[in-house]
Amino acid sequence: MHFLSRHDHHSYPLRHLRDEMNRIFQHYLDDPFFRDQTTLIPPINLREEANRYVVEAELPGLSAKDVQIEIHDNILTIRGEKRIEEKKEEDRMHVVESRYGSFQRSITLPPNSNTDMITAEHKRGILYIHIPKDQTHPPRKIEVKDKDRDQ
């Protein structure tokens, strides 16, 4: 599970450690030695834009009806299942590299996510989830007055 934080990398000293731990765990999850060869774990990208966050999940071979999205306590969960196509009895598989089965991915969303306005679309094997930012309390700059100069 990846965590997205609103903190700037300069003001959040443990961010580098967290990112490195996520990278290490993801490396082991992707390594065939550490997991079943048939396990389906779709890759996910999460990016921040000016007014929203966008999750992209690679789901080749799945249609929109094969995927469910759920949000609970700022945790976005994507579930689905990729089924094996039925083969004729006379068909023989020589190489099977595709992964099939059920999957679930969860991402913790930042606190400024407007979870009531999330939308999703499926296009060319990619699931796009658009999460608007809550604009009711945007960050603002606070002026620091120089009291030394006022005297």
LUMGURO-661212 format. One line per 2 residues: their letters; for each residue x, y, z of N, C-alpha, C, O. Coordinates in Angstrom, 2 decimals. Atoms other than C-alpha are relative to their C-alpha. Layout:
<pts>
a	X Y Z X Y Z X Y Z X Y Z ~ ...
</pts>
This chain:
<pts>
mh	0.85 -1.17 0.00 0.00 0.00 0.00 0.89 1.23 0.00 1.84 1.31 0.79 ~ -0.79 -1.23 0.09 1.40 3.39 -0.94 -0.74 1.11 0.72 -1.98 1.14 0.75
fl	0.60 -1.13 -0.69 0.82 6.55 1.03 0.41 1.27 -0.71 1.58 1.48 -1.02 ~ -0.28 -1.28 0.63 0.54 9.95 -0.55 -0.15 1.06 1.07 -1.18 1.14 1.74
sr	0.00 -1.02 -1.03 1.40 12.84 1.71 0.00 1.38 -0.64 0.56 1.56 -1.72 ~ 0.06 -1.35 0.51 0.72 16.52 1.21 1.25 0.79 0.36 1.43 1.90 -0.13
hd	-1.17 -0.74 -0.47 3.98 17.52 2.87 1.04 0.15 -1.10 1.26 -0.75 -1.90 ~ -1.11 -0.25 0.91 6.75 19.07 0.85 1.19 -0.85 0.45 1.40 -1.05 1.65
hh	-1.09 0.90 -0.36 9.81 16.81 0.70 1.06 0.67 0.87 1.81 -0.01 1.57 ~ -0.97 -0.69 -0.84 11.91 19.50 2.37 -0.47 0.08 1.44 0.35 0.16 2.36
sy	0.53 -0.15 -1.34 9.60 19.72 5.37 -0.41 -1.33 0.62 -0.94 -1.35 1.73 ~ 0.42 1.30 -0.51 9.00 16.01 5.82 1.21 -0.93 -0.03 1.46 -1.61 -1.03
pl	-1.28 0.71 0.02 12.26 14.32 6.88 -0.12 -1.51 -0.20 0.84 -2.13 -0.67 ~ 0.12 1.45 0.15 10.90 10.76 6.86 -0.55 -0.42 -1.35 -0.71 -1.61 -1.62
rh	0.57 0.34 1.31 9.47 10.98 3.34 0.94 -0.88 -0.81 0.51 -1.85 -1.43 ~ -0.97 0.79 0.76 12.66 9.66 1.76 0.04 -1.44 0.50 0.06 -2.38 -0.29
lr	0.00 1.35 -0.57 12.69 6.70 4.15 -1.26 -0.75 -0.40 -1.19 -1.92 -0.78 ~ 1.26 0.62 0.38 9.00 5.97 3.46 0.01 -0.40 -1.48 -0.40 -1.50 -1.83
de	-0.06 0.30 1.43 9.54 6.17 -0.31 0.94 -1.17 -0.29 0.66 -2.02 -1.13 ~ -0.95 1.09 0.19 12.55 3.89 -0.08 -0.59 -1.34 0.46 -0.40 -2.36 -0.19
mn	0.65 1.23 -0.48 10.60 1.33 1.99 -1.07 -0.46 -1.00 -1.17 -1.66 -1.27 ~ 0.99 0.37 1.02 7.75 1.42 -0.56 0.67 -0.63 -1.21 0.19 -1.62 -1.76
ri	-0.73 0.53 1.16 10.28 0.85 -3.35 0.51 -1.41 0.28 0.41 -2.29 -0.57 ~ -0.53 1.32 -0.36 11.87 -2.09 -1.53 -1.11 -1.04 0.04 -0.97 -2.12 -0.53
fq	1.10 0.96 -0.07 8.55 -3.76 -0.75 -0.57 -0.28 -1.38 -0.90 -1.43 -1.69 ~ 0.52 0.21 1.35 7.33 -3.23 -4.31 0.94 -0.89 -0.81 0.49 -1.71 -1.60
hy	-0.98 0.84 0.69 10.56 -4.79 -5.61 -0.24 -1.47 0.35 -0.22 -2.33 -0.53 ~ 0.22 1.39 -0.40 9.89 -7.93 -3.58 -1.35 -0.52 -0.47 -1.47 -1.70 -0.81
ld	1.30 0.43 0.51 6.23 -8.03 -4.60 0.08 -0.33 -1.48 -0.62 -1.22 -1.97 ~ -0.14 0.22 1.43 7.30 -7.86 -8.24 0.93 -1.17 -0.33 0.92 -1.67 -1.46
dp	-0.96 1.08 0.25 10.00 -10.54 -7.86 -0.71 -1.35 -0.02 -1.36 -1.72 0.96 ~ 0.69 1.29 0.10 8.70 -13.92 -9.09 0.40 -0.99 1.09 -0.39 -1.87 1.44
ff	-0.43 0.91 -1.06 10.73 -15.70 -6.39 -0.86 0.14 1.24 -1.06 -0.83 1.97 ~ 0.73 -0.27 -1.23 8.62 -14.08 -3.66 -1.51 -0.08 -0.14 -2.23 0.16 0.83
rd	1.46 0.12 0.14 5.16 -14.60 -5.10 -0.35 -1.02 -1.07 0.48 -1.42 -1.88 ~ 0.53 0.96 0.95 3.04 -16.97 -7.09 0.05 0.62 -1.40 -0.31 1.78 -1.58
qt	-0.11 -0.48 1.38 3.63 -16.63 -10.84 -1.34 0.42 -0.59 -1.38 1.22 -1.53 ~ 1.31 -0.31 0.58 -0.10 -16.40 -11.48 -0.68 1.17 0.70 -1.78 1.55 0.30
tl	0.62 -1.09 -0.74 -0.78 -13.57 -9.02 -0.07 1.25 -0.87 0.92 1.67 -1.47 ~ 0.21 -1.22 0.77 -2.23 -10.51 -10.71 0.11 1.20 0.93 -0.71 1.36 1.84
ip	-0.17 -1.24 -0.77 -0.95 -7.24 -9.23 0.16 1.12 -1.01 1.27 1.38 -1.48 ~ -0.11 -1.05 1.02 -1.77 -4.39 -11.60 0.83 1.19 0.50 0.65 1.64 1.63
pi	-0.79 -1.18 -0.37 0.75 -1.52 -11.58 -0.90 1.23 0.09 -1.86 1.39 -0.66 ~ 0.78 -1.21 -0.24 -0.59 1.79 -10.31 0.93 1.20 -0.01 2.03 1.14 0.54
nl	-0.68 -1.30 -0.07 0.58 5.37 -10.88 -0.95 0.96 0.71 -2.16 0.89 0.51 ~ 0.79 -1.03 -0.66 -0.61 8.24 -8.70 0.71 1.32 -0.20 1.86 1.48 0.20
re	-0.64 -1.29 0.24 0.05 11.80 -9.77 -0.90 1.12 0.53 -2.12 0.99 0.62 ~ 0.71 -1.17 -0.49 -0.92 15.19 -8.41 0.01 1.06 -1.08 1.06 1.39 -1.64
ea	0.14 -1.12 0.92 -2.22 17.91 -10.71 -0.45 1.20 0.82 -0.64 1.09 2.04 ~ 0.33 -1.23 -0.72 -3.17 21.48 -9.80 -1.28 -0.14 0.83 -1.32 0.29 1.98
nr	1.29 0.05 -0.68 -6.78 20.69 -8.87 -0.49 -1.39 0.33 -1.61 -1.57 0.80 ~ 0.46 1.37 -0.25 -6.88 16.92 -8.55 1.18 -0.96 0.08 2.31 -0.63 -0.27
yv	-0.92 1.13 0.05 -5.10 13.64 -8.06 -0.54 -0.97 -1.04 -1.75 -1.07 -1.23 ~ 0.42 0.97 1.01 -5.17 10.99 -10.79 0.70 -1.33 0.29 1.93 -1.39 0.38
ve	-0.53 1.36 -0.14 -4.75 7.25 -10.23 -0.14 -0.67 -1.36 -1.20 -0.62 -1.97 ~ 0.03 0.78 1.24 -3.85 5.18 -13.29 0.36 -1.44 0.36 1.42 -1.69 0.93
ae	-0.25 1.42 -0.26 -4.13 1.40 -12.99 0.02 -0.74 -1.33 -0.94 -0.65 -2.11 ~ -0.11 0.78 1.25 -2.94 -0.85 -15.83 -0.80 -1.29 0.16 -0.47 -2.13 1.00
lp	0.88 1.16 -0.08 -5.67 -3.43 -16.40 -0.24 -0.61 -1.38 -1.38 -0.68 -1.83 ~ 0.20 0.57 1.34 -5.05 -5.05 -19.80 -0.85 -1.26 0.07 -0.69 -2.09 0.96
gl	0.85 1.18 0.07 -7.64 -7.62 -20.76 -1.24 0.08 0.87 -2.05 -0.85 0.86 ~ 1.19 -0.18 -0.82 -10.25 -6.28 -18.33 -0.86 1.10 -0.59 -0.36 2.02 -1.23
sa	0.92 -1.06 0.41 -13.32 -4.24 -19.12 -0.48 0.73 1.25 -0.19 0.30 2.37 ~ 0.49 -0.79 -1.13 -15.01 -1.64 -16.93 -0.86 -0.84 0.94 -0.85 -0.62 2.15
kd	0.89 0.81 -0.84 -17.51 -4.23 -15.70 0.76 -1.00 0.88 0.18 -1.56 1.81 ~ -0.82 0.92 -0.79 -14.65 -6.38 -14.30 0.65 0.67 1.21 1.35 0.01 1.97
vq	-0.71 -0.77 -1.01 -13.52 -3.63 -11.89 -1.00 0.69 0.93 -2.03 1.20 0.49 ~ 0.79 -0.73 -0.99 -14.99 -2.22 -8.67 0.94 0.96 0.75 2.09 0.63 1.04
ie	-0.77 -1.01 -0.74 -13.80 0.93 -6.89 -0.80 0.37 1.23 -2.02 0.53 1.17 ~ 0.66 -0.30 -1.27 -14.56 1.72 -3.27 0.85 1.01 0.76 2.07 0.99 0.67
ih	-0.72 -0.94 -0.85 -13.65 4.56 -0.91 -0.55 -0.11 1.41 -1.76 -0.08 1.62 ~ 0.41 0.08 -1.40 -13.71 4.25 2.87 1.12 0.59 0.85 2.27 0.14 0.77
dn	-0.99 -0.66 -0.87 -11.93 6.50 5.40 1.24 0.45 -0.77 2.37 0.24 -0.32 ~ -1.08 -0.52 0.85 -9.83 8.09 2.64 0.92 -1.09 -0.56 2.04 -0.79 -0.99
il	-0.75 1.09 0.63 -8.61 4.68 1.46 -0.76 -0.42 -1.25 -1.90 -0.88 -1.18 ~ 0.57 0.38 1.29 -9.29 4.04 -2.22 0.41 -1.44 -0.29 1.60 -1.77 -0.26
ti	-0.27 1.41 0.29 -9.59 0.34 -3.08 -0.52 -0.34 -1.38 -1.66 -0.04 -1.73 ~ 0.36 0.48 1.34 -9.62 -1.12 -6.58 0.02 -1.52 0.06 1.01 -2.13 0.46
rg	0.11 1.47 0.03 -10.82 -4.72 -6.95 -0.41 -0.44 -1.39 -1.05 0.31 -2.13 ~ 0.44 0.54 1.28 -11.29 -6.90 -9.95 0.42 -1.44 -0.16 1.02 -2.05 0.72
ek	-0.37 1.37 0.31 -10.83 -10.24 -11.58 0.23 -0.13 -1.49 -0.59 0.31 -2.30 ~ -0.30 0.31 1.39 -9.19 -11.29 -14.81 -0.16 -1.51 -0.16 0.57 -2.29 0.45
ri	0.31 1.42 0.16 -10.61 -14.61 -15.96 0.73 -0.58 -1.21 1.00 0.10 -2.19 ~ -0.62 0.73 1.10 -8.95 -17.20 -18.15 -1.07 -0.31 -1.03 -2.15 -0.81 -0.70
ee	0.95 0.34 1.07 -10.66 -17.56 -21.50 -0.06 -1.51 -0.15 0.95 -2.20 -0.03 ~ 0.14 1.45 0.19 -12.05 -21.02 -22.09 0.65 -0.41 -1.31 0.46 0.23 -2.35
kk	-0.69 0.52 1.18 -9.95 -23.02 -24.50 -0.69 -1.27 -0.47 -1.33 -1.98 0.31 ~ 0.52 1.26 0.54 -11.02 -25.82 -26.77 0.85 -1.15 0.50 2.03 -0.98 0.82
ee	-0.71 1.16 -0.52 -10.07 -29.30 -25.68 1.25 -0.32 -0.81 2.25 -0.79 -0.26 ~ -1.16 0.33 0.84 -7.70 -29.69 -28.62 1.10 1.07 0.07 2.21 0.84 -0.42
dr	-1.01 -1.05 -0.16 -5.88 -26.42 -27.78 1.00 -0.40 1.09 0.61 -0.93 2.13 ~ -1.04 0.24 -1.00 -2.57 -26.80 -25.95 0.80 1.29 0.18 1.20 1.92 -0.79
mh	-0.79 -1.18 -0.31 -0.77 -23.97 -24.22 1.47 -0.41 0.07 1.81 -1.38 0.75 ~ -1.43 0.28 -0.04 2.99 -23.93 -24.79 0.73 0.97 0.94 1.71 0.59 1.57
vv	-0.57 -1.01 -0.90 3.80 -20.73 -22.88 -1.15 0.77 0.62 -2.05 1.21 -0.09 ~ 1.03 -0.79 -0.69 1.64 -19.01 -20.27 0.72 1.01 0.88 1.28 0.66 1.92
es	-0.62 -1.07 -0.78 2.96 -15.67 -19.03 -1.04 0.96 0.55 -0.73 1.78 1.41 ~ 1.06 -0.89 -0.47 -0.35 -13.91 -18.50 -0.39 -0.39 1.42 -0.30 -1.55 1.82
ry	0.44 0.23 -1.38 -1.63 -13.54 -14.96 -1.50 0.16 0.06 -2.08 1.02 -0.60 ~ 1.45 0.01 -0.12 -5.20 -14.24 -13.98 -0.37 -0.07 1.47 0.45 -0.38 2.33
gs	0.52 0.13 -1.36 -7.35 -14.14 -10.89 -0.49 1.32 0.54 -0.55 2.33 -0.17 ~ 0.50 -1.19 -0.69 -8.70 -11.66 -8.39 1.18 0.85 0.47 2.27 0.34 0.73
fq	-1.02 -0.90 -0.52 -6.76 -8.62 -7.29 -0.67 1.08 0.82 -1.87 1.32 0.70 ~ 0.46 -1.14 -0.79 -7.10 -5.76 -4.85 1.20 0.89 0.26 2.25 0.42 0.69
rs	-1.03 -1.00 -0.29 -5.02 -2.58 -4.56 -0.65 1.11 0.80 -1.77 1.52 0.49 ~ 0.51 -1.09 -0.83 -5.49 0.12 -1.91 1.03 1.11 0.09 2.24 0.86 0.14
it	-0.86 -1.18 -0.10 -4.10 3.64 -1.72 -0.63 0.95 1.01 -1.83 1.22 0.95 ~ 0.48 -1.01 -0.94 -4.41 6.10 1.15 0.07 1.35 -0.70 1.12 1.76 -1.18
lp	0.07 -1.30 0.66 -5.55 9.44 -0.25 0.37 1.12 0.97 0.22 0.95 2.18 ~ -0.34 -1.13 -0.87 -4.35 12.80 1.08 -1.25 0.59 0.64 -2.35 0.43 0.12
pn	1.17 -0.53 -0.72 -6.60 14.61 3.55 -0.82 1.02 -0.79 -2.00 1.21 -0.48 ~ 0.75 -1.01 0.76 -7.59 17.29 1.01 -0.73 -0.59 -1.20 -1.14 0.15 -2.10
sn	0.72 0.64 1.11 -9.22 14.75 -1.34 -1.50 0.17 0.19 -2.04 -0.04 1.28 ~ 1.46 -0.12 -0.02 -12.85 15.43 -2.20 -0.57 -1.35 -0.44 -0.84 -1.57 -1.62
td	0.40 1.37 0.32 -14.00 11.82 -2.01 -1.44 -0.10 -0.49 -1.83 -1.12 -1.05 ~ 1.39 0.01 0.49 -17.63 12.75 -2.79 -0.07 0.24 -1.51 -1.12 0.00 -2.12
mi	0.03 -0.37 1.42 -16.66 13.84 -6.32 0.94 -0.85 -0.86 1.30 -0.44 -1.97 ~ -0.90 0.88 0.76 -14.43 10.94 -7.46 -0.71 -0.53 -1.23 -1.88 -0.93 -1.16
ta	0.53 0.59 1.24 -14.97 9.82 -11.06 1.04 -0.99 -0.53 2.22 -0.91 -0.20 ~ -0.91 1.00 0.57 -13.49 6.91 -13.00 -0.41 -0.30 -1.43 -1.58 -0.24 -1.79
eh	0.26 0.42 1.37 -13.14 5.85 -16.61 1.03 -1.05 -0.40 2.15 -1.07 0.12 ~ -0.87 1.08 0.48 -11.63 2.87 -18.40 0.21 0.22 -1.49 -0.74 0.28 -2.26
kr	-0.30 -0.27 1.40 -9.84 3.47 -21.69 1.27 -0.75 -0.40 2.32 -0.58 0.22 ~ -1.13 0.74 0.56 -7.54 1.16 -23.69 0.82 -0.76 1.06 2.05 -0.72 1.05
gi	-0.67 0.83 -1.00 -6.75 -1.10 -20.73 0.54 0.75 1.21 1.20 0.16 2.06 ~ -0.44 -0.80 -1.15 -6.06 1.75 -18.29 -1.23 0.53 0.72 -2.14 1.07 0.10
ly	1.05 -0.57 -0.84 -8.36 2.68 -15.41 0.51 1.34 0.52 1.57 1.41 1.14 ~ -0.34 -1.34 -0.48 -8.26 6.42 -14.66 -1.00 0.38 1.09 -2.21 0.35 0.86
ih	0.85 -0.45 -1.11 -9.60 7.60 -11.30 0.40 1.44 0.30 1.56 1.72 0.60 ~ -0.23 -1.43 -0.21 -9.94 11.37 -10.89 -0.54 0.38 1.38 -1.72 0.20 1.66
ip	0.35 -0.37 -1.36 -9.95 12.66 -7.31 0.21 1.50 0.15 1.35 1.95 0.28 ~ -0.17 -1.45 -0.14 -10.65 16.40 -7.05 0.55 0.37 1.38 0.32 -0.33 2.37
kd	-0.46 -0.53 -1.27 -8.91 18.40 -4.36 -1.12 0.83 0.61 -1.87 1.49 -0.10 ~ 0.98 -0.81 -0.73 -11.10 19.99 -1.71 0.48 1.44 -0.02 1.51 1.77 0.57
qt	-0.41 -1.40 0.16 -10.95 23.69 -2.58 -0.59 0.92 1.07 -0.36 2.13 1.03 ~ 0.61 -0.85 -1.02 -12.90 24.90 0.47 1.02 0.56 0.98 0.80 1.62 1.57
hp	-1.06 -0.48 -0.89 -9.71 25.25 2.53 1.35 -0.08 -0.70 2.21 -0.87 -0.30 ~ -1.28 0.07 0.70 -6.88 25.90 0.07 1.13 0.56 0.87 0.87 1.38 1.76
pr	-1.11 -0.56 -0.76 -3.42 26.61 1.46 0.11 1.50 -0.25 -0.18 1.97 -1.35 ~ -0.17 -1.44 0.18 -2.74 30.27 2.03 1.29 0.43 0.67 1.78 -0.20 1.61
ki	-1.23 -0.53 -0.56 0.32 32.32 2.75 -0.36 0.97 1.12 -1.34 1.70 1.05 ~ 0.19 -0.88 -1.14 0.59 34.16 6.03 1.19 0.95 0.05 2.34 0.52 0.10
ev	-1.05 -1.01 -0.04 2.52 37.39 6.12 0.63 0.04 1.39 -0.06 0.02 2.40 ~ -0.73 -0.13 -1.25 5.19 37.61 8.78 0.41 1.46 0.14 1.16 1.98 -0.68
kd	-0.31 -1.41 -0.23 5.40 41.13 10.18 1.31 0.11 0.76 1.58 -0.64 1.69 ~ -1.29 -0.24 -0.63 8.79 42.44 11.15 -0.19 1.03 1.09 -0.21 2.23 0.82
kd	0.23 -0.89 -1.14 8.24 43.90 14.61 1.26 0.79 0.35 1.18 1.85 0.98 ~ -1.23 -0.73 -0.27 11.90 44.92 14.83 0.03 1.31 -0.79 0.56 2.30 -0.30
rd	0.00 -1.19 0.85 11.38 47.43 11.99 -1.08 0.99 0.42 -0.98 2.18 0.12 ~ 1.10 -0.86 -0.39 8.16 48.80 13.49 0.35 0.88 1.20 -0.38 1.82 1.50
q	-0.33 -0.75 -1.22 9.93 50.15 16.59 0.76 1.26 -0.28 1.11 1.99 0.65
</pts>
